[in-house]
Amino acid sequence: MTNATMALTELAEKGADIDVLRQMVQFMAQRLMELDVEGRCGAAYDEKNPAERLNSRNGYRERTWDTRAGSVELKIPKLRQGSYFPEFLEPRRTAEKALTAVIQEAYVQGISTRSVDELVKSLGMSGVSKSQVSRLCGELDERVNAFLGRQIEGDWPYLWVDATYVKTREAGRIVSVAVIVAVGVNTDGQREVLGLKVGASEAEPFWTEFLRSLNRRGLRGVKLVISDSHEGIKAAASKVLKATWQRCRVHFMRNALAHAGKTQRRMVSAAIGTVFVQESADTARAQWRSVADQLRDKFPKLGSLMDEAENDVLAFMTFPRAHWAQIYSTNPLERLNAEIKRRTNVVGIFPNDASIVRLVGAMMLEQNDEWSLNRRYMQLEGLQTLSDTAPTRLSAVAR
C-alpha cells in the first residue's frame, strides 16, 4: 500500500486541469460525506429503516472549502443527534493530497477499490467499501455513458472526426489505442461533441462501426466530413454517411512540404497558398493546377501529390463561403485533442479501456456544457440550405 500511496501522491503532484479537478474534488467530497453520514445513520437518505436506524438527517449547512484547485462549495449534512463535520475539511495539505489521490484513483484510473478504501481512511473517515467505491465510479460512468449514448436530433451538415493515441494495459502488455472523437455543427450553428470510441486501430471497419453507431443514435444530414488523410475515414464516410470528404488543409501542407528541401519550403508554401485566396472554387482549381505544373519539374513527388489531392483538399470550396475558415481543416478538434493528451498524460498508462472512456468522456461532457453556454459557433448564413429538413421547419415557422 505504501508504494501505491507514493505513486498516487506523485501523480497528484503532477497536477491536472484546474476546473476539472475542482469539480471532481467537489463531487467526490460531497459523495464521501453522504456515504459517511449514511453509515452513521444506519440508513441511506430518505430510506425507511426504523429497526436499524441510528440517527437521522437534519438538512445541510453550506461551507466553502479553499483548496489548491480553488474554492469549492460544499453542503455539509447535519444530524438530529450530535454534530457532524468531516475531518478532511481541516486545513491540512496532507488530507487534501490524499483526497486528490482518491479522486484520481477512483475517477481517473478506475483501479484498485481496496487502495481507495485505505486512502479514504487516511482522511480520518470511516472508510469506504469496495461496493461504495464502485458505486461512486458507477455514478460518473452513468453520466458519461448517458451523454455518449444520447439521441442526436436535427441535421448536422458538418462533422469533424479525428483520433489521438493513449497507452493502456492489455493482456499484460502496454499497447497504444486510438481514442476517436466526433464533433458536429447543426443547422442552428451550435457545436457539440457527438461521439467517442476507443479501439485498437483506425482501420476502416473501426471507423465504419463508429459512424454507424452515430447513425443509430439519430445522426443525419451530414454533408461534409473533415479529417486528416486517412483512407479508413474516407471510405467509411462515403459508405455510411454518403458525405463529401474534406482532407484537412493543414495536414496536407505538412505532407506537401515534406517533399521540398528546408530552404525551399517557404517558397513552396507561398505558391500553394495562392490557391486558398481565390474567390471561387473554379478559380482555385485553375490556380491549383497551375501551381502543380510549376512545381512538378523540380518536385515530381509533390506534383503527383497535388494531382491526387486536388478534389479532397478543395472540397470545402463547394460549401457556403461564410463557413470556409472553419471547415477547411480539423483545427476545431486540435485544441480538444491537445487537452485530451495533456490530461491523459497525467495518468500515463490506463488500466483498461473503461477508464479511458471515463476520463475522456467526462472531459467531453464538460466541454459540451461549456460550448452550450457560448454564442453559436458558425454563422447561420448558408446553413439552412444544407439541411435536408429545412423546408419542413420553415413552413412550420410560417404557420
N, C-alpha and C positions, 0 to 999 in steps of 0.2 A: 504493500500500500504506500510506503514511503516514496518509492520510485515513481509510482503513479501520481502522487501528490506533487512531487517535484516537477514532473513533466507537465502537469496541468498548470502549475504556477508559472513555469517558463512560458507556456502557451498564453496565459493571461497577460504576462508582461509584454508580449509581442503586440498586444492591442488589437482592436477591431474597430469597425466604423462606429463613431460615437453615437449617432442617432439610433442605429440598430441595437447597440449594446445597452443604451439607456432603456429602450423599450423592452429588451429581454430581461434586464435587471428588474424592471417594474413588474412584468408578467410573472417572473419566477418568484420574486419576493412575495407578491400577493398570493400566489398559489401555495407557497410554503406556509404562510401564515394560516391560510384556510385549512390546510391539512393538519397543521399543528393544533388549531382550535378544534377541529373535528375530533382529534384524538382526546383532547381534554374534556370535550363534552360527551364523548361516547356515542356520538351520532353525527351524521352529515347535516348540512344546512337544510332546514325545513323537513327533516326526517322525523317521523313519528316513531319513537323507540323509548317509551317511558321506563321499561324494565331495565334497560342498560344505560340510560342517560345519566351522566354525572353532573352536567351543568347545562346552561342554556345561553344562547347569544343574546346580546342586548344592543344591537346596532353597530355603528362604526364611529371612529374618530379619525379625522384626516391628519396626516403628518407628512411634511416634506423631508425627504431623505437626501442629503447632499452627498453625492458620490463623485469619484474622479471621472465618471462618464456624464456628470451633470446632475441637476436636481430631479428627483423622482418623486412624484406624488403617490402616496400610499393611503389606503383605507385600512386602519388597524381595527380588527374585530374587538368588541367589548363583550364581557361576560356578566351575567347577572350575579354570580357569586365570585368574589375575588376580582383581581385585575389581571390583565394580560398585556405584556409588552415583549415583543420578540427581541432576543438578545443580539441578533445580528444588526440591529439598528444602533447599537453602541458605536460611538465614533472611533473605531479602531481599524486600521488598514488591513490587518490580517484577516478579519472577518469578511471585509469587502472582497479581498482577493479570493478567499475561499468561495464566496457566493458567485463571483465571476467564473471561477473554475467549475462550480456546479452547473451554471448556465451553459458554459461551453461544452461541458461533458454531456449533459442530457439533451441539449438542443442543437448543438453544432456537430458533435462527433457521434452521438447516438450509440454510445458503448457503455459497457460495464455498469449496470444499475447498482451493483454492490458497492463500487467505489463512490458512486453518487451518494448513497446512503451514508457512508462513512464521512464524506465531506460535509454533508448536511449536519451530522452530529458534531463536527468540529466547530459549527456555528453556535453550539450550545443548545440546539433544539433537540427534540425528542427522537429525531431520526425519521427517515422516510423509507418505507418498504419498497421492495422491487416492484410490486404491483402499483404503488403510488407513483413511483418514478416513471413506470411505463405509461401510466395514465397521463402524467404531465406531458410526456413526449407525444402521446396519442392525441392530446388536445391540439398541439401545434400541427401535428400531421393532419388532423381532421380539417383544420382551417386551410392548410396549404393544398390538400387534395380537393377540397371543395372549390377552391379558387381555380386550380388547374383543370378541374373537370366541369366547370360551369358551362352552361349553354351559351353559345356565341350567337348574338342576334344582330340582324341588319346586314348590310353589304359592306364588304371590306376590299375596296379596289386595289390597295397596295399592301403587300406583305413582305417584310424583311425577314430573312432566316440566316442564321449563322451558328457556328459551333466553336466552343473552346474546349480545352482538354484539362482534366484533373486526374490525379492519381488515386487509385483505390486498391484494396486488397481483394484478391480473387483466388480461391483455392491455394492459399499460402503464398501466392506471388503478388508483387506490386505491378499493376498494369495501368495504362492510360485509357481513359474512357472519354467519349465525346459527350458534352453537355450542349444540346441544341436548344435554341430559343427562337420563337417566332413572335414578331411584333407586327401589328397591323394598324392601319388608319381607316376609319369608317367614313361613310359619306357625310357625317357631321363634322369631319375634320378632327375627331378625337383619336388619340393614340392609346393602345392597350397592349399588354403582354397577353398573347393568345394561347401560347403553349410552351411546354418544357418537356424534354425527354432525355434520358441518359441511355447510352448504348455503346457497344464495343467499337463501332466504326461509323464512318459517314458513307457507307456503301448505299447504292440505290435502294435496296429493299428496306433499309433502315429509314431513309427519308420518305419512301413511299408509305410505309406504315404510319409514320408520324403525321404526314399530310392527310392521310385517310382518317386518322383519329380526330383531326381538326374538323374534317367534313362531317364526321358522325356527330360532333358537338354543335353543328349548325353553321360552320364557316361557308360563306357563299359570296359570289360577286367578285372574286379575285381576278384582277385584270393584269397585274404586273407583280412578279416575284423578283426581289432584288437579293443577290447573294454574291459571294466570291465565285471564282471559276472552278466549280466542282461539277463534274458530269453527273454525279448521282443526284444532286439537287435539280439540275436542269432537266434530266429525264423524268424525275418524279413530279416536278411542277407541270410538265407538259402532259403527263399521263393522268395525274389525279385532278389537277385544277384547271387544265385546258387554258393555262395562262401564258402570257408572254414572259420571257426571262430576260432580266437586265443583269448583265455582267458588271460588277462593281467597277466603276471607272478608276477609282484609286488603286485597287488591286491590279487592274490591267496596266496602269502606268508603271507600277513596280516591276511587273513581268516584262514590259517593253524595255525599260531602262537596263534590265539585266543583260540585254543583247548589245549594249553600247559600252564603250570604254568609259572610265571615270571622267576623263577630260571632255568627253563628247556628250555626256548625259544632259547637261544643261541645254545644249543646242537641240537635242532630240526632244526633250520635254517641251521646249518652247514651240517647236514645229508641230507636235501633236496637239499642243494646247490651242493652236489656232482653229482647230476643228470645233472646239467646245464654245467658242464665242460667236459662232454663226447664229443667225436669226431664225433659221428654219431647218427642218430635217433634210430637205433636199440639198440646200447649200452645204450643210455639214457633211453629208455623204460625198458630195463632189470634192470638198476640201480634204476629206479623209483619203480618198483615192489619190488625190494629187500629192499629199504628203507621203503616202506609202510608196508611190513611184519615185519620189525624190530620194527617199532613204534606202530604196531597195538595193541599189548597186553597192553602196558602202556597208549596208547591214542587211544581207539577204534573209537572215532568220527573222529579223524584225519586220521586214516587208511581208513575209509569209504569215507572221502572227497577225499583222494588221488586216490582211486579206481574210483570214479566218474569223477574226473577232469583230469585224465591222458591224454586222447586224445586232450582235448581242450588246456591244458597248454603246451603240447609239439608239437602242430600243426606247429609252426614256423620252426621246425627242418626238415620238408619236403621241405623247400624252400632253395634257394641258401645260402650257409654258409656266404658269404660276407655280407648278409643282416640281419643275426640273431640278432646282437646287437640292431638294430633299430626296429625290428618287433615283439619282444617278449613281449612288454609292450605298454602301452599308454603314455609312457614318452614324446614322441613328442608333445602330447596335454596338458601335465600337466602344462608346463610353460604358454601356451596360456590361459588355464583356470584360472591360478593364476592371470594373467593380467586382465582377464575379471572380476574376483571377486574384485580385487583391485580398478578398475575404477568404477565398478557399486556400490561399497560400498560408493563412494563419493556421489552418488545420494541417496542411501538408499532405498526409495520406489518409483518405477516408476509409472507415472500416467496411462500408458496403454502399451499394447504390442508393438505398433508402436514406442514408444520412446525407448524401449529396442532394437529393431532391428536397430534403427537409431544409437545408441551409439555403440553397439557390432558390427554391420555391418561396421561402419566406422573404428573400430579397426581392423577388419579382412581385410578390404581393404588396410589399411596401412601396416599390417603385410605381406600381399601378395606382395605388392610392394617391401617391404624390402627383402623378400625371392627371388624375381626375380632378384635382383642385386647380390645375393650371389652365390658362387660356387654351383654346383649341390649337392643335399642333400644325394644322395645314389649312390654307385658305379654302373657303367654300367654293370659290370660283373654279368651275370645271368638274367638281366632284360629283354633282348630280348627274352630269352627262355620262358618268362612268357606272351609274347604278342601274342594275337590272330591274329594280322595283321603283325607280324614281317616278314614273308616270302615275303609278298607283298612289304613292304618297302625296304627290302634288294635287291629284284630283280629290283626295280625301281632305286636304287642307282647303281646297276651293269650296268644298261642300260646307 
